[in-house]
Amino acid sequence: MKFNTVIIGGGLCGLTCGIALQKAGRSTAIISTGQNALHFFSGSFESLTEAPARMADLFGEAGIRLHYREGVRLMPLGTFRPAALSLEDISFFPKPKIGEKALIVSFKRYHDFFAAFLADGLEKQGVACRIEWLDLPELEQLEKSPSEMRSVQIARTMDRIWEKVVGEIRALVQDEDIIILPQVFGLKDTSVPIRIRESLPAQVVFVGTLPPSVPGIRTQMLLKRRYELLGGTYLTGDEATDAHVHEGRVHSIVTKNLDNHFLEADNFVLASGGFFSKGLKSNPFHIFEPVFGLDVEQAENRSDWYHPQFMHDQPYMAYGVKTDAALHALREGAPMQNLYAAGSVLGATRPEFGSGAGLAVRSALAVVDQILKTEAE
Ligand SMILES: Cc1cc2nc3c(=O)[nH]c(=O)nc-3n(C[C@H](O)[C@H](O)[C@H](O)COP(=O)(O)OP(=O)(O)OC[C@H]3O[C@@H](n4cnc5c(N)ncnc54)[C@H](O)[C@@H]3O)c2cc1C
């Protein structure tokens, strides 16, 4: 199988890269082992303020609407965090204050949203909170298996019965100026959260639950659908295990599922994520990149990898694959001619691309530009 570009990793970075290349008329394949950081996504794209125009276009065409306002967003424990460019259903506040009185509504049998902790956090900041639990018979079915009582399964039911839920919440509202709900609405798109906001008599704020994140899974599904609609090949559940490299050029990739078939391409993009996604691994002696054996920025002395205080910034989180200015990955000090690295596999080695989701999107678009520029030369 031969493509213009093979991308390893189907998270935010790999999908952004794949969509942009497909739009530019290039044939691509994405190999992805499965879970990625979007499954834990807060809905805010760190280190991005205004969406770069290309990002707004790419995401808009996928059905993902974004907004940005200077401010903070409400966290699950009732604290606030500076907000960045966010999905449409994430609320911003100009400062860490959300009003005088809050009604927090959760659902009986659902244990992945901590209403009491949220209320405690908000009360410390002078917000009077009242917690109410809705008892929905529709959730009884799901309760039969504990794995079904997770945010994504609940959202499937909620998106079906949201009008009934809104009716029950409306009956609970007294004089509150804020209604807080768990983020278990809007799995397919944001139409349900937006309609809920329009239907209730106070400002509605959706707050994160334990993973999987409903806004994150939605973002992943919409980007993947857009990629496939543009003709991209998404190899779900496969894993790049090895590569054929000759004189600084990658010729093909070996994967777990394709037996003796290799994925050939003119270009390869490593978007395999950081430690969390196994794009980077470690043993007692060094930190390494497992598919190509690329050079990884790291302290030589193992005891310098981490700070003994757990909550301190951890040095190893900044480690990543080394690249040249054009994001070619380095191996034994030399740039690989047709292998680019992007997203969180870079760690903090390329601060000019930002961090978090900002790094994933900006570096993906930079790699696409580089591929197109090299082809045109
Ligand atoms: C738990 C968590 C929550 C986060 N939340 C936020 C947030 O709310 N906002 C924010 O801005 N940033 C957040 N981040 C930072 C996050 O890293 C970026 O936002 C971004 O989503 C990373 O995208 P990525 O595509 O580079 O990597 P990933 O999302 O990690 O995706 C890499 C993908 O590559 C796959 N892969 C790895 N090795 C192989 C292989 N050999 N073959 C095939 N596939 C492979 C992995 O399975 C994974 O699917 C979070 C990070 C983590 C770890």
PDBQT file of the ligand as one rigid body, heavy atoms in Angstrom, charges set to zero:
ROOT
HETATM    1  C1  LIG A 401      -4.672  13.058  30.036  1.00  0.00    +0.000 C 
HETATM    2  C2  LIG A 401      -4.374  14.282  29.214  1.00  0.00    +0.000 A 
HETATM    3  C3  LIG A 401      -5.307  15.323  29.135  1.00  0.00    +0.000 A 
HETATM    4  C4  LIG A 401      -5.017  16.466  28.357  1.00  0.00    +0.000 A 
HETATM    5  N1  LIG A 401      -5.939  17.479  28.302  1.00  0.00    +0.000 NA
HETATM    6  C5  LIG A 401      -5.655  18.585  27.566  1.00  0.00    +0.000 A 
HETATM    7  C6  LIG A 401      -6.596  19.662  27.472  1.00  0.00    +0.000 A 
HETATM    8  O1  LIG A 401      -7.679  19.631  28.054  1.00  0.00    +0.000 OA
HETATM    9  N2  LIG A 401      -6.247  20.754  26.748  1.00  0.00    +0.000 N 
HETATM   10  C7  LIG A 401      -5.042  20.825  26.099  1.00  0.00    +0.000 A 
HETATM   11  O2  LIG A 401      -4.779  21.827  25.429  1.00  0.00    +0.000 OA
HETATM   12  N3  LIG A 401      -4.161  19.819  26.145  1.00  0.00    +0.000 NA
HETATM   13  C8  LIG A 401      -4.427  18.707  26.860  1.00  0.00    +0.000 A 
HETATM   14  N4  LIG A 401      -3.508  17.684  26.917  1.00  0.00    +0.000 N 
HETATM   15  C9  LIG A 401      -2.270  17.782  26.166  1.00  0.00    +0.000 C 
HETATM   16  C10 LIG A 401      -2.391  16.889  24.896  1.00  0.00    +0.000 C 
HETATM   17  O3  LIG A 401      -1.254  16.157  24.847  1.00  0.00    +0.000 OA
HETATM   18  C11 LIG A 401      -2.703  17.659  23.631  1.00  0.00    +0.000 C 
HETATM   19  O4  LIG A 401      -3.805  18.490  23.841  1.00  0.00    +0.000 OA
HETATM   20  C12 LIG A 401      -3.017  16.850  22.376  1.00  0.00    +0.000 C 
HETATM   21  O5  LIG A 401      -4.330  16.313  22.379  1.00  0.00    +0.000 OA
HETATM   22  C13 LIG A 401      -1.980  15.815  22.083  1.00  0.00    +0.000 C 
HETATM   23  O6  LIG A 401      -2.229  15.339  20.800  1.00  0.00    +0.000 OA
HETATM   24  P1  LIG A 401      -1.250  14.385  20.019  1.00  0.00    +0.000 P 
HETATM   25  O7  LIG A 401      -1.980  13.991  18.786  1.00  0.00    +0.000 OA
HETATM   26  O8  LIG A 401       0.090  15.011  19.886  1.00  0.00    +0.000 OA
HETATM   27  O9  LIG A 401      -1.010  13.104  20.957  1.00  0.00    +0.000 OA
HETATM   28  P2  LIG A 401      -2.019  12.026  21.539  1.00  0.00    +0.000 P 
HETATM   29  O10 LIG A 401      -3.345  12.595  21.777  1.00  0.00    +0.000 OA
HETATM   30  O11 LIG A 401      -1.310  11.419  22.690  1.00  0.00    +0.000 OA
HETATM   31  O12 LIG A 401      -2.185  10.951  20.363  1.00  0.00    +0.000 OA
HETATM   32  C14 LIG A 401      -1.178  10.074  19.997  1.00  0.00    +0.000 C 
HETATM   33  C15 LIG A 401      -1.809   8.838  19.376  1.00  0.00    +0.000 C 
HETATM   34  O13 LIG A 401      -0.774   8.039  18.792  1.00  0.00    +0.000 OA
HETATM   35  C16 LIG A 401      -1.036   6.678  19.061  1.00  0.00    +0.000 C 
HETATM   36  N5  LIG A 401       0.216   5.925  18.963  1.00  0.00    +0.000 N 
HETATM   37  C17 LIG A 401       1.310   5.956  19.788  1.00  0.00    +0.000 A 
HETATM   38  N6  LIG A 401       2.249   5.109  19.335  1.00  0.00    +0.000 NA
HETATM   39  C18 LIG A 401       1.741   4.531  18.211  1.00  0.00    +0.000 A 
HETATM   40  C19 LIG A 401       2.232   3.547  17.305  1.00  0.00    +0.000 A 
HETATM   41  N7  LIG A 401       3.444   2.995  17.448  1.00  0.00    +0.000 N 
HETATM   42  N8  LIG A 401       1.453   3.154  16.263  1.00  0.00    +0.000 NA
HETATM   43  C20 LIG A 401       0.223   3.713  16.105  1.00  0.00    +0.000 A 
HETATM   44  N9  LIG A 401      -0.310   4.650  16.936  1.00  0.00    +0.000 NA
HETATM   45  C21 LIG A 401       0.450   5.040  17.969  1.00  0.00    +0.000 A 
HETATM   46  C22 LIG A 401      -1.613   6.701  20.470  1.00  0.00    +0.000 C 
HETATM   47  O14 LIG A 401      -2.326   5.520  20.757  1.00  0.00    +0.000 OA
HETATM   48  C23 LIG A 401      -2.518   7.929  20.395  1.00  0.00    +0.000 C 
HETATM   49  O15 LIG A 401      -3.765   7.560  19.881  1.00  0.00    +0.000 OA
HETATM   50  C24 LIG A 401      -3.773  16.545  27.667  1.00  0.00    +0.000 A 
HETATM   51  C25 LIG A 401      -2.850  15.494  27.744  1.00  0.00    +0.000 A 
HETATM   52  C26 LIG A 401      -3.138  14.378  28.496  1.00  0.00    +0.000 A 
HETATM   53  C27 LIG A 401      -2.111  13.273  28.552  1.00  0.00    +0.000 C 
ENDROOT
TORSDOF 0
